[in-house]
Amino acid sequence: MAQSNLSELRAKESEFTAISQDIKGGSSAALCSVCKGSRLLCGKDRCPVVTRYHAHLKASTKFSENMAGSSPPSVFVGRAGYPKVYIGPMVPPIMGDTEIMDMPEMWVGKSIDDILGYRMNLVRGMHAVNVHNVENGGRIVDETRELAMGYGTADMEAVFYRRPSGRMTFDDNTQPFGPSAPLKSFDINSLKIDHRIDKAYSDTDLRAAEAVIGLYGNGTMLSRLQRSFSVGAFGIGKNRKFVPTRWSITAIDDILGKNLLQSTRDAPIITDFEVYETESLDNRWAILMMPCTWRYELIEAWYPRSVWNPYGQGIEIISDWEFYKPRKTYARIGGCYYSARLAVNENLTARNRQAGVVIFREAHAGYIMPVGVWNVRENVRDAVKKVPKKFVTLSVALAYIQTKMDIPMTRWIRTSGILKDMLYQRRIEDFLGGRAEPGLEAQDEDHGSEGQHSLQPI
């Protein structure tokens, strides 16, 4: 039986190689046109195109020019054409409790099919507006802002200029969503406004970052903060504007992460090397916390046939890091860098501790389509809630992580800026015969260092 499976695998590999060589340029479109979803020439366990098609098929029969449904609530602000963008509500053709459709905090443990089912049903209404026209944009603008500030499901009716159509939209920062259509009008029949967000909206002298930090401290969910931030609900009155959804998500993660980091860097240092771990959507995670002053790195390894390495022949690995001070340049690894940084700082702040952190992520072939940076944030959050494995030395901690990951630890170290520094950089305590005080070590590392490594095949 095993020999038969091996022969089958080799035959498929040979077929894939031969066809790839025949297709000029090896483009994904050409490969898909030969495969047509039946031969899985990309090597994935299931065809992403067919998966999206089936999700669309289930929902498309319910879409029409006039739709009534319960919004989670949800809104979307586009970025194409900035500063002139499309904004509008997102509404499913479903009445009832739909809140989970736009609440990624509840998606840990859900399958790709579950997430597609939630998001494919959300129709995006599109209304053109200048991002600076927050207060005088008309009724659609006002109601979109109100919807973003709400909680619980909101029953509404939407009228489009045409039947919603188009493919499902995927982005590594934002959650996927279904078809769209130009919006003629929409009416909200029932909506509960979050009074805490409404109070911040009414305060036109309160800076946006202060509003976000205050609301987060009062227990407001990130998804609600991101929505409200995107519709210009926060900030000094004259400075308010619409913020594209993908930018809003990263802005909230960055604002809150930096704020928590102020507490983290003043806290006592942990005493052991701690390893947290989890698996989700064919992603493996290991979070290493080290007994030293704050430093942070996210390393991602993308396997062939995974979403961002669909036709590669080897594993692509990329990393970004910072030392004691937060980085000043945008992380090339993207919004997930800030999402994960927030998640680990939530953990450290909650227990009044400081640590250096390295996050290892292996994205395997089963991760067939991007679902948004929530996947990083919520899985890291989930991992650090668990009881960690504790080790006395870095070498033993790394050896344990190696048992959970497929990629050799030497390869992770070669890519990592933080691990190389921890393993090979001599410190003040080496000469003093013990661990340096946090202030001394901070001075040694506090050089504003940040870095990134390019995609490197294994």
PyMOL commands that set and color helices and strands:
alter all, ss='L'
color gray80, all
select helices_A, chain A and resi 2-22+24-26+28-35+48-60+99-102+104-106+112-120+139-148+195-202+208-217+222-230+237-239+245-264+336-350+374-384+394-404+409-415+417-424+428-432+438-445
alter helices_A, ss='H'
color red, helices_A
select strands_A, chain A and resi 66-71+75-77+84-91+123-130+150-151+154-160+180-188+192-193+273-280+283-290+295-302+316-322+356-363+389-391+450-457
alter strands_A, ss='S'
color yellow, strands_A
deselect
rebuild
show_as cartoon
